Amino acid sequence: MPESTELAGVRVLVTGAAGFIGATLTPALLAAGADVQALVRPGRSLGPAVESHEADLRDANAVARAVAAARPEVVLHLAAGAGHAHDAPGRAAMVADTLHGTSNLLEALRRAEPRRLVHVGGGLEYGHAERPLRETDPLRPVTFRGAVKGASTLLALELGNETEVEVAVLRPFAVYGPGELLPRFVPAAVTAALRGEPIRVTDGRAGRDYVYVGDVVGACLAAATVPAAAGEVVNLGSGRLTTNRKLVERLAAISGLELDVRVGGHEPRPWDTGPWVADVTTAREVLAWRPTTDLDAGLALTLEWFALRVPERRPAAGAPA
C-alpha cells in the first residue's frame, strides 16, 4: 500500500466515480489528500469535495473538453457498461459505452498527457482455466463483456507503447462488497437472505475468485503511485476458488439466518460453466499488494451495509430444495 502523502495534492481524474468500485475509491483518494476530479454523466455530481466534469464517454468532443478542464496528472479509468449483453442492442450499447468510451478517453489523454493511466479491466478478459490465470495467458473470453473489456485493455496498453503516458492495467476478478448492484450473485444472495427469500444457484459448484472492494481500491492507489507498475498488467484476487454453495454456507454462518437455498434453481450461463481464479504473484511483486479482507469479514461488512437498505425479513416460503 502506498503512503498517503504520495497522492497529496495530485490531480487525479476518475471515470466511473459514481459506480460500485468508484464510490469506494473516491473517498479513499480524498483521504489520501488527492485533488479529485471526476468525469460524470451529465446531471451528476459527487458533492463539493470532488470537482465534477460532465461528459458522456460516447461523446468524443465532450470527453476532450472534460479532460482538458480536469488537467489530470493521474487518471483512474473505471467506467464501463454494466452487466452482460444478451442481444444485438445490448451488444451495441456495450461497445459504445465501454470500447468507444475508452477510445474517446484515450484520445483525449494523448493531448492532456497525464503522467499515469490506471486502466481497470477484469478477470472476464480471460477464459476459463483449471489453474490460476496469469497475466501472460492469452485472452480467450467466453462472454461478450469479457471480449469488449479485453479490447479496451489492449487500446490502453497501446497508448502506453506509443506515448509518454505510463499505463498500468488492473484485472480484478469477482469484486464484491457494499454498493454492489443486483443482479450480481453476492448482492442477490445477501438481499434474498435478509428478505427471507429463496437463494437460487446453478449446481452449486460454479465458483469465483472473490476479492473485497476495499482491497481493490488499495490496489488502485498502489497502481497510481508505484513506479514499477508502469507498463504492467496485474491480476487482483484472493488466489482461491469459492463455489457458490460455499459462499452461501458462509453467508448462513455469518448472518445466523436459516437460508432457503435452491440448488439447480438457476440456469447456468456462459460465465457459470467454469472457474476463474487469479494468480496474484505479480500483484505481490509489483504492487506489494495482497488482499487483507477475507471472505467472512467481507461478507459481514456487505451484510451490514445491505441490512440498512433492505426491507424487513419475511418468513421463508417452504423448505430448502
C-alpha positions as a Markdown table, in Angstrom:
| # | Residue | x | y | z |
|---|---|---|---|---|
| 1 | Met | 0.0 | 0.0 | 0.0 |
| 2 | Pro | 1.3 | 3.5 | -0.8 |
| 3 | Glu | 1.8 | 6.2 | 1.8 |
| 4 | Ser | -1.0 | 8.7 | 1.7 |
| 5 | Thr | 1.5 | 11.5 | 1.1 |
| 6 | Glu | 2.3 | 10.1 | -2.4 |
| 7 | Leu | -1.1 | 11.4 | -3.7 |
| 8 | Ala | -1.3 | 14.5 | -1.6 |
| 9 | Gly | -2.1 | 17.4 | -3.9 |
| 10 | Val | -2.0 | 15.3 | -7.1 |
| 11 | Arg | -4.8 | 16.0 | -9.6 |
| 12 | Val | -6.5 | 12.6 | -10.1 |
| 13 | Leu | -9.2 | 12.1 | -12.7 |
| 14 | Val | -11.6 | 9.2 | -12.0 |
| 15 | Thr | -14.0 | 7.9 | -14.6 |
| 16 | Gly | -16.9 | 5.7 | -13.2 |
| 17 | Ala | -16.5 | 7.6 | -9.9 |
| 18 | Ala | -20.2 | 7.0 | -9.0 |
| 19 | Gly | -20.0 | 3.3 | -9.8 |
| 20 | Phe | -19.5 | 0.3 | -7.5 |
| 21 | Ile | -15.7 | 0.5 | -7.2 |
| 22 | Gly | -15.5 | 4.2 | -7.9 |
| 23 | Ala | -17.8 | 5.1 | -4.9 |
| 24 | Thr | -15.3 | 3.5 | -2.6 |
| 25 | Leu | -12.2 | 4.7 | -4.4 |
| 26 | Thr | -13.2 | 8.4 | -4.4 |
| 27 | Pro | -13.3 | 8.8 | -0.6 |
| 28 | Ala | -10.0 | 6.9 | -0.4 |
| 29 | Leu | -8.4 | 9.4 | -2.8 |
| 30 | Leu | -9.8 | 12.3 | -0.8 |
| 31 | Ala | -8.4 | 10.8 | 2.4 |
| 32 | Ala | -5.0 | 10.5 | 0.7 |
| 33 | Gly | -5.1 | 14.2 | 0.0 |
| 34 | Ala | -5.6 | 14.0 | -3.8 |
| 35 | Asp | -7.2 | 16.8 | -5.7 |
| 36 | Val | -10.0 | 14.6 | -7.1 |
| 37 | Gln | -11.6 | 15.3 | -10.4 |
| 38 | Ala | -14.5 | 13.2 | -11.7 |
| 39 | Leu | -15.8 | 12.6 | -15.2 |
| 40 | Val | -19.5 | 12.1 | -14.7 |
| 41 | Arg | -22.6 | 11.7 | -16.8 |
| 42 | Pro | -24.5 | 15.0 | -17.5 |
| 43 | Gly | -26.6 | 15.9 | -14.5 |
| 44 | Arg | -24.5 | 14.0 | -11.9 |
| 45 | Ser | -22.4 | 15.5 | -9.1 |
| 46 | Leu | -20.3 | 13.8 | -6.4 |
| 47 | Gly | -20.6 | 16.7 | -3.9 |
| 48 | Pro | -18.5 | 19.7 | -3.1 |
| 49 | Ala | -15.3 | 17.8 | -2.2 |
| 50 | Val | -15.0 | 16.5 | -5.8 |
| 51 | Glu | -14.8 | 18.7 | -8.9 |
| 52 | Ser | -17.1 | 17.1 | -11.4 |
| 53 | His | -16.8 | 17.4 | -15.2 |
| 54 | Glu | -19.9 | 16.4 | -17.1 |
| 55 | Ala | -19.4 | 14.2 | -20.2 |
| 56 | Asp | -20.9 | 11.1 | -21.8 |
| 57 | Leu | -17.9 | 8.9 | -22.7 |
| 58 | Arg | -19.6 | 8.2 | -26.0 |
| 59 | Asp | -19.2 | 11.9 | -26.9 |
| 60 | Ala | -15.6 | 12.4 | -28.0 |
| 61 | Asn | -15.8 | 16.2 | -28.0 |
| 62 | Ala | -17.4 | 16.3 | -24.6 |
| 63 | Val | -14.7 | 14.0 | -23.2 |
| 64 | Ala | -12.0 | 16.1 | -24.7 |
| 65 | Arg | -13.4 | 19.2 | -23.1 |
| 66 | Ala | -13.8 | 17.5 | -19.7 |
| 67 | Val | -10.2 | 16.1 | -19.7 |
| 68 | Ala | -8.8 | 19.4 | -20.7 |
| 69 | Ala | -10.6 | 21.1 | -17.9 |
| 70 | Ala | -9.5 | 18.5 | -15.3 |
| 71 | Arg | -5.8 | 18.7 | -16.3 |
| 72 | Pro | -5.1 | 15.4 | -14.6 |
| 73 | Glu | -1.7 | 14.1 | -13.6 |
| 74 | Val | -3.1 | 10.6 | -12.9 |
| 75 | Val | -6.2 | 9.0 | -14.4 |
| 76 | Leu | -8.1 | 6.1 | -12.9 |
| 77 | His | -10.4 | 4.7 | -15.6 |
| 78 | Leu | -13.2 | 2.5 | -14.2 |
| 79 | Ala | -16.1 | 3.5 | -16.3 |
| 80 | Ala | -17.7 | 0.7 | -18.4 |
| 81 | Gly | -21.1 | -0.6 | -19.5 |
| 82 | Ala | -22.9 | -2.6 | -16.8 |
| 83 | Gly | -24.0 | -6.2 | -16.9 |
| 84 | His | -23.9 | -8.7 | -19.8 |
| 85 | Ala | -25.2 | -8.2 | -23.3 |
| 86 | His | -27.8 | -10.7 | -24.5 |
| 87 | Asp | -29.0 | -9.3 | -27.8 |
| 88 | Ala | -27.9 | -7.0 | -30.6 |
| 89 | Pro | -29.0 | -3.7 | -29.0 |
| 90 | Gly | -27.3 | -4.8 | -25.7 |
| 91 | Arg | -24.0 | -5.6 | -27.5 |
| 92 | Ala | -24.1 | -2.4 | -29.5 |
| 93 | Ala | -24.6 | -0.4 | -26.2 |
| 94 | Met | -21.8 | -2.2 | -24.5 |
| 95 | Val | -19.4 | -1.5 | -27.4 |
| 96 | Ala | -20.4 | 2.2 | -27.3 |
| 97 | Asp | -20.2 | 2.6 | -23.6 |
| 98 | Thr | -17.0 | 0.5 | -22.9 |
| 99 | Leu | -14.9 | 0.3 | -26.1 |
| 100 | His | -15.8 | 3.5 | -27.8 |
| 101 | Gly | -15.9 | 5.3 | -24.5 |
| 102 | Thr | -12.4 | 4.1 | -23.6 |
| 103 | Ser | -11.2 | 5.1 | -27.1 |
| 104 | Asn | -12.5 | 8.6 | -26.7 |
| 105 | Leu | -10.9 | 8.9 | -23.3 |
| 106 | Leu | -7.5 | 7.7 | -24.6 |
| 107 | Glu | -7.7 | 10.1 | -27.5 |
| 108 | Ala | -8.2 | 13.0 | -25.0 |
| 109 | Leu | -5.3 | 11.7 | -22.9 |
| 110 | Arg | -3.0 | 11.9 | -25.9 |
| 111 | Arg | -3.4 | 15.6 | -25.8 |
| 112 | Ala | -3.6 | 16.1 | -22.0 |
| 113 | Glu | -0.5 | 13.9 | -21.4 |
| 114 | Pro | -1.1 | 12.8 | -17.8 |
| 115 | Arg | 1.8 | 11.1 | -16.0 |
| 116 | Arg | -0.1 | 7.8 | -15.5 |
| 117 | Leu | -3.2 | 6.0 | -16.5 |
| 118 | Val | -4.6 | 3.1 | -14.4 |
| 119 | His | -7.0 | 1.2 | -16.6 |
| 120 | Val | -9.3 | -1.2 | -14.7 |
| 121 | Gly | -10.2 | -4.2 | -16.7 |
| 122 | Gly | -11.4 | -7.5 | -15.3 |
| 123 | Gly | -10.8 | -11.3 | -15.0 |
| 124 | Leu | -13.5 | -11.9 | -17.6 |
| 125 | Glu | -10.9 | -10.9 | -20.2 |
| 126 | Tyr | -9.5 | -14.4 | -19.8 |
| 127 | Gly | -11.3 | -17.6 | -20.5 |
| 128 | His | -11.9 | -20.5 | -18.0 |
| 129 | Ala | -8.9 | -22.4 | -16.8 |
| 130 | Glu | -8.3 | -25.2 | -14.3 |
| 131 | Arg | -5.4 | -23.4 | -12.8 |
| 132 | Pro | -4.8 | -19.8 | -11.6 |
| 133 | Leu | -4.7 | -17.4 | -14.5 |
| 134 | Arg | -1.5 | -15.5 | -15.1 |
| 135 | Glu | -1.2 | -12.1 | -16.8 |
| 136 | Thr | 0.8 | -13.8 | -19.7 |
| 137 | Asp | -2.2 | -16.1 | -20.5 |
| 138 | Pro | -3.9 | -15.4 | -23.8 |
| 139 | Leu | -7.3 | -13.6 | -23.7 |
| 140 | Arg | -10.0 | -16.1 | -24.6 |
| 141 | Pro | -13.1 | -14.5 | -23.2 |
| 142 | Val | -16.3 | -16.6 | -23.1 |
| 143 | Thr | -18.6 | -13.6 | -22.7 |
| 144 | Phe | -19.2 | -10.5 | -24.9 |
| 145 | Arg | -18.5 | -8.3 | -21.9 |
| 146 | Gly | -15.1 | -10.0 | -21.5 |
| 147 | Ala | -14.3 | -9.5 | -25.1 |
| 148 | Val | -15.1 | -5.8 | -25.0 |
| 149 | Lys | -13.2 | -5.3 | -21.8 |
| 150 | Gly | -10.2 | -7.1 | -23.3 |
| 151 | Ala | -10.3 | -4.9 | -26.4 |
| 152 | Ser | -10.4 | -1.8 | -24.2 |
| 153 | Thr | -7.4 | -3.1 | -22.3 |
| 154 | Leu | -5.4 | -3.5 | -25.5 |
| 155 | Leu | -6.2 | 0.0 | -26.5 |
| 156 | Ala | -5.0 | 1.3 | -23.2 |
| 157 | Leu | -1.7 | -0.7 | -23.4 |
| 158 | Glu | -1.2 | 0.7 | -26.9 |
| 159 | Leu | -1.4 | 4.2 | -25.6 |
| 160 | Gly | 1.4 | 3.4 | -23.2 |
| 161 | Asn | 3.5 | 2.0 | -26.1 |
| 162 | Glu | 3.0 | 5.0 | -28.3 |
| 163 | Thr | 3.2 | 7.9 | -25.9 |
| 164 | Glu | 4.9 | 9.0 | -22.7 |
| 165 | Val | 1.9 | 8.2 | -20.6 |
| 166 | Glu | 2.7 | 5.4 | -18.1 |
| 167 | Val | -0.1 | 2.8 | -18.3 |
| 168 | Ala | -0.9 | 0.2 | -15.6 |
| 169 | Val | -3.7 | -2.3 | -16.1 |
| 170 | Leu | -5.6 | -3.9 | -13.2 |
| 171 | Arg | -7.7 | -7.0 | -13.7 |
| 172 | Pro | -9.8 | -7.6 | -10.6 |
| 173 | Phe | -11.7 | -10.8 | -10.6 |
| 174 | Ala | -15.0 | -11.2 | -8.7 |
| 175 | Val | -15.3 | -7.9 | -6.8 |
| 176 | Tyr | -17.9 | -7.8 | -4.1 |
| 177 | Gly | -18.9 | -5.6 | -1.2 |
| 178 | Pro | -21.1 | -2.7 | -0.1 |
| 179 | Gly | -22.7 | -0.9 | -3.0 |
| 180 | Glu | -22.6 | -3.8 | -5.5 |
| 181 | Leu | -25.7 | -3.9 | -7.6 |
| 182 | Leu | -28.2 | -6.6 | -8.4 |
| 183 | Pro | -28.4 | -9.0 | -10.2 |
| 184 | Arg | -24.8 | -10.0 | -9.3 |
| 185 | Phe | -24.6 | -13.1 | -7.2 |
| 186 | Val | -23.4 | -11.7 | -3.8 |
| 187 | Pro | -25.9 | -8.8 | -3.6 |
| 188 | Ala | -28.6 | -11.2 | -4.8 |
| 189 | Ala | -27.8 | -13.8 | -2.2 |
| 190 | Val | -27.4 | -11.2 | 0.6 |
| 191 | Thr | -30.7 | -9.5 | -0.3 |
| 192 | Ala | -32.6 | -12.8 | -0.5 |
| 193 | Ala | -31.2 | -13.8 | 2.9 |
| 194 | Leu | -32.3 | -10.6 | 4.5 |
| 195 | Arg | -35.7 | -10.8 | 3.0 |
| 196 | Gly | -36.2 | -14.5 | 3.7 |
| 197 | Glu | -36.5 | -15.3 | 0.0 |
| 198 | Pro | -35.0 | -18.3 | -1.8 |
| 199 | Ile | -31.4 | -18.2 | -2.9 |
| 200 | Arg | -31.2 | -19.8 | -6.3 |
| 201 | Val | -27.8 | -21.2 | -7.5 |
| 202 | Thr | -26.9 | -23.3 | -10.5 |
| 203 | Asp | -25.5 | -26.7 | -9.5 |
| 204 | Gly | -23.7 | -25.1 | -6.5 |
| 205 | Arg | -20.3 | -26.0 | -8.0 |
| 206 | Ala | -19.7 | -22.9 | -10.1 |
| 207 | Gly | -17.4 | -20.5 | -8.3 |
| 208 | Arg | -15.3 | -17.4 | -8.5 |
| 209 | Asp | -12.2 | -15.8 | -7.0 |
| 210 | Tyr | -13.9 | -13.2 | -4.8 |
| 211 | Val | -12.0 | -10.0 | -3.8 |
| 212 | Tyr | -13.4 | -7.3 | -1.5 |
| 213 | Val | -13.9 | -3.9 | -3.0 |
| 214 | Gly | -11.8 | -2.1 | -0.3 |
| 215 | Asp | -8.8 | -4.3 | -1.3 |
| 216 | Val | -9.3 | -3.5 | -5.0 |
| 217 | Val | -9.3 | 0.2 | -4.0 |
| 218 | Gly | -6.0 | -0.3 | -2.2 |
| 219 | Ala | -4.6 | -1.8 | -5.4 |
| 220 | Cys | -5.8 | 1.2 | -7.4 |
| 221 | Leu | -4.0 | 3.6 | -5.1 |
| 222 | Ala | -0.8 | 1.5 | -5.4 |
| 223 | Ala | -1.0 | 1.3 | -9.2 |
| 224 | Ala | -1.4 | 5.1 | -9.3 |
| 225 | Thr | 1.9 | 5.6 | -7.4 |
| 226 | Val | 4.2 | 2.7 | -7.6 |
| 227 | Pro | 6.9 | 3.3 | -10.2 |
| 228 | Ala | 7.2 | -0.4 | -11.1 |
| 229 | Ala | 3.5 | -0.6 | -12.1 |
| 230 | Ala | 4.1 | 1.3 | -15.3 |
| 231 | Gly | 3.6 | -1.0 | -18.3 |
| 232 | Glu | 2.3 | -3.9 | -16.1 |
| 233 | Val | -0.9 | -5.9 | -16.2 |
| 234 | Val | -1.8 | -7.0 | -12.7 |
| 235 | Asn | -4.4 | -9.6 | -11.6 |
| 236 | Leu | -6.3 | -8.9 | -8.4 |
| 237 | Gly | -8.0 | -11.7 | -6.4 |
| 238 | Ser | -7.6 | -14.0 | -3.5 |
| 239 | Gly | -6.0 | -16.7 | -5.5 |
| 240 | Arg | -8.7 | -19.1 | -4.2 |
| 241 | Leu | -11.8 | -20.5 | -5.8 |
| 242 | Thr | -15.0 | -20.2 | -3.7 |
| 243 | Thr | -18.0 | -22.1 | -5.1 |
| 244 | Asn | -21.5 | -20.5 | -5.0 |
| 245 | Arg | -22.6 | -23.2 | -2.5 |
| 246 | Lys | -19.6 | -22.5 | -0.2 |
| 247 | Leu | -20.3 | -18.7 | -0.3 |
| 248 | Val | -23.9 | -19.3 | 0.7 |
| 249 | Glu | -22.8 | -21.6 | 3.5 |
| 250 | Arg | -20.5 | -18.8 | 4.8 |
| 251 | Leu | -23.3 | -16.3 | 4.5 |
| 252 | Ala | -25.6 | -18.5 | 6.6 |
| 253 | Ala | -22.9 | -18.9 | 9.3 |
| 254 | Ile | -22.2 | -15.2 | 9.4 |
| 255 | Ser | -25.8 | -14.0 | 9.4 |
| 256 | Gly | -27.2 | -16.6 | 11.7 |
| 257 | Leu | -30.2 | -16.8 | 9.3 |
| 258 | Glu | -31.8 | -20.0 | 8.1 |
| 259 | Leu | -31.4 | -19.8 | 4.3 |
| 260 | Asp | -33.7 | -21.3 | 1.7 |
| 261 | Val | -31.1 | -22.4 | -0.9 |
| 262 | Arg | -32.4 | -23.8 | -4.2 |
| 263 | Val | -29.5 | -25.7 | -5.8 |
| 264 | Gly | -30.3 | -26.0 | -9.5 |
| 265 | Gly | -32.8 | -23.2 | -9.3 |
| 266 | His | -30.8 | -21.0 | -11.7 |
| 267 | Glu | -29.9 | -22.0 | -15.3 |
| 268 | Pro | -26.1 | -21.8 | -15.9 |
| 269 | Arg | -24.9 | -19.0 | -18.1 |
| 270 | Pro | -21.5 | -19.0 | -20.0 |
| 271 | Trp | -19.8 | -17.4 | -17.1 |
| 272 | Asp | -21.2 | -20.0 | -14.7 |
| 273 | Thr | -19.7 | -23.0 | -16.5 |
| 274 | Gly | -16.0 | -22.9 | -15.4 |
| 275 | Pro | -13.7 | -21.4 | -12.8 |
| 276 | Trp | -11.8 | -18.1 | -12.9 |
| 277 | Val | -9.0 | -17.8 | -10.3 |
| 278 | Ala | -6.3 | -15.2 | -10.3 |
| 279 | Asp | -2.6 | -15.9 | -10.0 |
| 280 | Val | -1.7 | -12.9 | -7.8 |
| 281 | Thr | 2.1 | -13.2 | -7.9 |
| 282 | Thr | 2.5 | -10.0 | -9.9 |
| 283 | Ala | 0.3 | -8.1 | -7.5 |
| 284 | Arg | 2.6 | -9.1 | -4.6 |
| 285 | Glu | 5.8 | -8.5 | -6.5 |
| 286 | Val | 4.9 | -5.2 | -8.3 |
| 287 | Leu | 2.4 | -3.5 | -6.1 |
| 288 | Ala | 3.3 | -5.1 | -2.7 |
| 289 | Trp | -0.4 | -5.9 | -2.6 |
| 290 | Arg | -2.3 | -8.7 | -1.1 |
| 291 | Pro | -6.0 | -8.8 | 0.0 |
| 292 | Thr | -6.4 | -8.1 | 3.7 |
| 293 | Thr | -10.2 | -8.8 | 3.9 |
| 294 | Asp | -11.0 | -12.4 | 4.0 |
| 295 | Leu | -14.4 | -13.7 | 2.7 |
| 296 | Asp | -16.0 | -13.9 | 6.1 |
| 297 | Ala | -15.0 | -10.4 | 7.0 |
| 298 | Gly | -16.1 | -9.1 | 3.6 |
| 299 | Leu | -19.4 | -10.8 | 3.7 |
| 300 | Ala | -20.0 | -9.4 | 7.2 |
| 301 | Leu | -19.4 | -5.9 | 6.0 |
| 302 | Thr | -21.6 | -6.5 | 3.0 |
| 303 | Leu | -24.4 | -7.8 | 5.1 |
| 304 | Glu | -24.2 | -4.8 | 7.4 |
| 305 | Trp | -24.4 | -2.4 | 4.5 |
| 306 | Phe | -27.4 | -4.1 | 2.9 |
| 307 | Ala | -29.2 | -4.6 | 6.2 |
| 308 | Leu | -29.6 | -0.9 | 6.4 |
| 309 | Arg | -31.2 | -0.8 | 3.0 |
| 310 | Val | -33.3 | -4.0 | 2.6 |
| 311 | Pro | -36.9 | -4.2 | 3.9 |
| 312 | Glu | -37.6 | -6.3 | 7.0 |
| 313 | Arg | -37.1 | -10.1 | 6.6 |
| 314 | Arg | -40.2 | -12.1 | 5.7 |
| 315 | Pro | -40.7 | -15.8 | 6.7 |
| 316 | Ala | -39.1 | -18.2 | 4.2 |
| 317 | Ala | -41.6 | -19.8 | 1.9 |
| 318 | Gly | -41.2 | -23.6 | 2.0 |
| 319 | Ala | -38.3 | -25.8 | 2.9 |
| 320 | Pro | -35.0 | -25.7 | 1.2 |
| 321 | Ala | -34.9 | -27.6 | -2.1 |
